[in-house]
Amino acid sequence: MYTSRADLGLERSGAGSLRCPVLLVVGDNAPHEDAVVECNAKLDPTQTSFLKMADGGGQPQIAQPSRLTEALKYFLQGMGYMAASAMTRLSRSRTGSVTVGEGERGRSR
């Protein structure tokens, strides 16, 4: 049904004139990986971020939603949005640690 649908014949003026930041995401085993890489090559590199997710398979939004969410958050922060967003659990675990003694003192309330 979908493949046999008729063209609507819509023409949009201004096609190709849209200028905005782009985040291209593709899984490492996606069947359309080559098309995404080709698309990335045609876009303005100052406005484009390309993310190839290792172990993302063909659908990184399903295989690794938390990693994709974190990448999207950093993309938005790079544009000036979400500047006050809290660090993720993964980032926090890399920035500080608690020794065994400090951990025990914190629990004895």
N, C-alpha and C positions, 0 to 999 in steps of 0.2 A: 504494500500500500504506500509506504513512505517513498520508496524508490521510484514509483510510477506517478508521483504527484506532478502537477503542471507548474511551470514557472509563473510567478505572479507578475513579472514584468515591472517590478519596482525599480525606479532610478532615484538614487539619493544624491542630491547636489552636495558638494563638499567632501565626497569620498576621497580619502587620502590626505585630507587636510587636518585631521584630528591629531593633536599633539598632547600626549600624556605619558607618564611613566608606565612601563609594561613589565610584568613579572611572568616569564615563561617557565612553566614547571613540566618536567617530563620524568617518568620513571625509567630506570636503566634497562628494562626489558619491554618497554612500550612498543607496540607495533608501529606507532606513528612518530617514533623518536627522530628519524631522519627528516621528516617534515617540520618538526619543531626546530631542529638545528638549522634547517634551511630558512625558516621564518626568522630566526634570531639573526642570521647573517644579513637579512634584508632590512632590518630595523636599525634605527639610530642608536648606536651603542651608548650614547650619553643618557638615553631615556629607557634603556632596556636592561633588565637583570635576568640572567638565565640560570636556572637551577635544575641540575640533573640529579635526581635522588637515587643514591645507591640503595639497593634492596627495596626499591619502591615498586618493582614489578611494572605492570602496565597501568596500575591505578594507585598512585601514591596517596591520594586522598583517602583511600580505603586501607591500604597496607600500613601507612604510617601517618595517621591524621595529626598526631601531636607534633611531629617534626615539620609537617607542612604548615601547621598553624604557627609554629615558632618562626618559620621562614617568612610567612606572610606578615607577622608582627614586625620583624626586622625591616622588611620592605616598606611598610607603612611608617615606621620610625625614621627611616632614611628620607622620606618625603616630608617629615616634620609633624606627622600625626602620632598619637600615642606616646608622646615624649615622657610622660610620667608613669608609663606602664610598669608594673612590678616585674621583677626578674622571674624567669621561669625556675622551676624546681631544679632542672639540670644546671642552669647557670649558677644558681645559689650554691649547689653542692661543689662547684669548682672554685668558688671564691673564698670559702672558709670552712674550717672544720673544728670540731670540739674534741678535746682530749678526753680520755676515759675519766679522769678525775673531775674535770669540769662538768661532764655529763652527769656524773653521780650527784654532784652538788645541786644541779638544777632540778633533780627529781625528788630531793628530800625536803619537800615543803610540808 
